[in-house]
Amino acid sequence: MMSIIVRAKRLVFLAMIVVLALGACATSSRTVQRTSADTTTDLSGRWNDTDSRLVAEEMIGDLMNSAWLSNFSQEEGREPVVIVGRVRNLSSEHIDTTPFIKDIERELVNSGRVTFVASAEERAAVRDERMDQQTEASPETIKRLGEETGADFMLRGSITSQTDAVEGQRAVLYQVDLELINIETNEKAWINTKKIKKVIEQSRTRW
C-alpha cells in the first residue's frame, strides 16, 4: 500500500514538473502587417531597401547637379549617354547590389537629363534578339545591326562597411562610393561618397 502511495506521489511530482516546464516555454505568435514599399524600416540594422533608395536618390541628385553635365552639354550640344557598371560589395555582410543598381538606374532615367543605355548583360540579350530578327522577322520590322548608342560615361562604385562593437552595442558605418568615368579618356568626371552610420543595441536575455 505504501509503495502505491509513493508511486502516486512521484507521478504527481513528475506531472507538476511537466506543467511547470510547459508554462516556462514562451509561446510565440506571428503577425503580418502590410505597409507602403517606401516606408522607412530598419529591423536588423543591416543594409536594407530604405538605405538603397535614399542613397540612390541623394547621390544621383548630386550627380545631376554637378558641373560635368552642363560642361558636356555645352561642348557636345547634346545629352550625355550614361551606362551603369558594377557596384561591388566590399562590406562585411552579404549585400545584393542589384536592387541598388536598379534604384540608380531609375533615378537616372527619371532625371530626364541624360540618355541611359542598357548594361552589358542586358545588351547581350538584346543582341541575341536582334540577330534572331535577321532571319526570322519580316523585312519591314527587322532592326538593323551596328546601330547601338555608345555610352559616353560609366557610373561604377562600391559599398564598404566598418563595425565597432562592445557589450550589447554595435555601430556599423556603411560607405557608398560612386564615380563617373569618361569611357573615351578614362577621366573621372564626378566622384561622391555617402556614409550611413547605424547604432544597434542588443538587449540581454535573462533566463
C-alpha positions as CSV (number, residue, x, y, z in Angstrom):
1,M,0.0,0.0,0.0
2,M,2.8,2.3,0.9
3,S,4.6,1.7,-2.4
4,I,1.4,2.6,-4.3
5,I,1.2,5.9,-2.4
6,V,4.9,6.7,-3.0
7,R,4.5,5.8,-6.6
8,A,1.4,8.1,-6.9
9,K,3.3,10.9,-5.3
10,R,6.1,10.5,-7.8
11,L,3.7,10.6,-10.6
12,V,2.1,13.8,-9.2
13,F,5.5,15.3,-8.8
14,L,6.5,14.5,-12.3
15,A,3.3,15.9,-13.7
16,M,3.9,19.1,-11.8
17,I,7.4,19.4,-13.3
18,V,6.0,18.8,-16.8
19,V,3.3,21.5,-16.3
20,L,5.9,24.0,-15.0
21,A,8.2,23.3,-17.9
22,L,5.5,23.8,-20.4
23,G,4.5,27.0,-18.7
24,A,8.1,28.3,-18.8
25,C,8.2,27.8,-22.6
26,A,7.2,31.1,-24.3
27,T,4.5,30.8,-26.9
28,S,5.3,33.0,-29.9
29,S,2.9,34.2,-32.4
30,R,3.5,35.9,-35.8
31,T,1.6,38.8,-37.2
32,V,1.9,40.3,-40.7
33,Q,1.2,43.9,-41.4
34,R,1.2,45.3,-44.9
35,T,2.9,48.7,-45.3
36,S,3.9,51.0,-48.1
37,A,7.0,50.0,-50.0
38,D,8.6,53.4,-49.4
39,T,8.1,53.2,-45.6
40,T,11.3,53.6,-43.7
41,T,12.1,50.3,-41.9
42,D,15.2,49.2,-40.1
43,L,14.7,46.0,-38.1
44,S,18.1,44.3,-38.1
45,G,20.4,47.3,-38.5
46,R,21.8,45.8,-41.7
47,W,21.8,47.5,-45.2
48,N,18.2,47.4,-46.5
49,D,15.9,48.7,-49.2
50,T,15.5,52.0,-47.5
51,D,19.2,52.6,-47.4
52,S,19.4,51.7,-51.1
53,R,16.6,54.0,-52.2
54,L,17.7,57.0,-50.1
55,V,21.4,56.7,-51.1
56,A,20.5,56.4,-54.8
57,E,18.2,59.4,-54.7
58,E,20.7,61.6,-52.9
59,M,23.8,60.6,-54.9
60,I,22.1,60.8,-58.4
61,G,20.6,64.1,-57.4
62,D,24.1,65.4,-56.7
63,L,25.3,63.8,-60.0
64,M,22.7,65.6,-62.0
65,N,23.6,69.0,-60.4
66,S,27.3,68.8,-60.9
67,A,29.4,70.7,-63.4
68,W,30.3,67.8,-65.6
69,L,26.7,67.6,-67.0
70,S,26.5,71.3,-68.1
71,N,30.1,71.2,-69.4
72,F,29.4,68.2,-71.6
73,S,26.1,69.6,-72.9
74,Q,27.8,72.9,-73.9
75,E,30.7,71.2,-75.6
76,E,28.8,68.4,-77.4
77,G,25.4,70.1,-77.9
78,R,23.6,67.0,-76.6
79,E,22.8,65.0,-73.6
80,P,25.5,62.6,-72.3
81,V,24.9,58.9,-72.7
82,V,25.4,57.0,-69.4
83,I,25.7,53.3,-68.5
84,V,25.8,51.9,-65.0
85,G,28.6,49.4,-64.5
86,R,29.4,47.2,-61.5
87,V,28.8,48.2,-57.9
88,R,31.0,45.9,-55.7
89,N,30.0,44.8,-52.3
90,L,33.2,45.1,-50.2
91,S,31.3,45.2,-46.9
92,S,31.5,42.6,-44.1
93,E,27.9,41.4,-44.8
94,H,26.1,39.9,-47.7
95,I,24.5,42.7,-49.8
96,D,22.8,42.1,-53.1
97,T,23.8,45.2,-55.0
98,T,21.2,44.5,-57.8
99,P,18.4,46.5,-56.2
100,F,20.8,49.4,-55.5
101,I,21.9,49.4,-59.2
102,K,18.2,49.4,-60.2
103,D,17.5,52.3,-57.9
104,I,20.4,54.2,-59.5
105,E,19.1,53.4,-63.0
106,R,15.6,54.6,-62.1
107,E,16.9,57.9,-60.8
108,L,19.0,58.4,-63.9
109,V,16.1,57.7,-66.2
110,N,13.6,59.8,-64.2
111,S,16.0,62.8,-64.2
112,G,15.4,63.3,-67.9
113,R,18.8,64.9,-68.3
114,V,20.9,62.0,-69.6
115,T,20.4,59.3,-72.2
116,F,20.6,56.0,-70.4
117,V,21.7,52.7,-72.1
118,A,21.4,49.1,-71.1
119,S,24.0,47.2,-69.1
120,A,26.4,44.7,-70.7
121,E,24.2,41.7,-69.7
122,E,21.1,43.4,-71.0
123,R,22.7,44.4,-74.2
124,A,23.8,40.8,-74.8
125,A,20.2,39.6,-74.6
126,V,19.0,42.4,-76.9
127,R,21.7,41.5,-79.4
128,D,20.6,37.9,-79.4
129,E,17.1,39.1,-80.3
130,R,18.4,41.4,-83.0
131,M,20.4,38.6,-84.6
132,D,17.3,36.3,-84.5
133,Q,15.3,39.0,-86.3
134,Q,17.8,39.0,-89.2
135,T,16.4,35.6,-90.3
136,E,13.1,35.3,-88.6
137,A,11.4,38.8,-88.7
138,S,9.7,40.4,-91.7
139,P,11.9,42.8,-93.7
140,E,9.7,45.7,-92.6
141,T,10.3,45.1,-88.9
142,I,13.9,43.9,-88.8
143,K,16.1,46.1,-86.6
144,R,19.5,46.9,-88.1
145,L,22.8,45.7,-86.8
146,G,25.5,48.2,-85.7
147,E,23.1,50.9,-84.7
148,E,23.6,50.8,-80.9
149,T,24.1,54.0,-79.0
150,G,27.5,54.1,-77.4
151,A,27.9,55.4,-73.9
152,D,30.0,58.4,-73.0
153,F,30.3,57.7,-69.3
154,M,30.2,54.7,-67.0
155,L,28.9,55.0,-63.4
156,R,30.5,52.5,-61.1
157,G,31.3,52.1,-57.4
158,S,31.4,50.1,-54.2
159,I,29.8,49.6,-50.8
160,T,32.1,49.1,-47.8
161,S,31.4,48.9,-44.0
162,Q,33.2,49.2,-40.7
163,T,31.9,47.7,-37.5
164,D,32.7,48.7,-33.9
165,A,31.2,46.6,-31.1
166,V,31.1,46.5,-27.4
167,E,28.9,44.6,-24.9
168,G,25.3,44.8,-26.1
169,Q,26.0,47.6,-28.6
170,R,27.2,47.6,-32.2
171,A,27.9,50.5,-34.5
172,V,28.1,50.0,-38.3
173,L,29.3,52.6,-40.8
174,Y,28.4,52.0,-44.4
175,Q,30.2,53.9,-47.1
176,V,29.0,54.1,-50.7
177,D,31.5,55.4,-53.2
178,L,30.4,56.2,-56.8
179,E,32.4,57.6,-59.7
180,L,31.6,58.7,-63.2
181,I,34.3,57.8,-65.7
182,N,34.7,59.1,-69.3
183,I,34.8,56.0,-71.4
184,E,36.9,57.5,-74.1
185,T,39.5,59.2,-71.9
186,N,39.3,57.3,-68.6
187,E,38.9,60.7,-66.9
188,K,36.9,60.7,-63.7
189,A,34.2,63.4,-64.3
190,W,32.5,63.1,-60.9
191,I,33.1,61.4,-57.5
192,N,30.9,61.3,-54.5
193,T,30.7,59.4,-51.1
194,K,27.7,58.8,-48.9
195,K,28.0,57.5,-45.4
196,I,25.3,55.9,-43.2
197,K,26.0,55.1,-39.5
198,K,23.8,52.8,-37.5
199,V,23.9,52.0,-33.8
200,I,22.3,48.7,-32.8
201,E,21.6,47.9,-29.2
202,Q,21.1,44.2,-28.3
203,S,19.2,43.6,-25.1
204,R,20.4,40.7,-23.0
205,T,18.0,37.8,-22.4
206,R,17.9,36.6,-18.8
207,W,16.8,33.0,-18.0
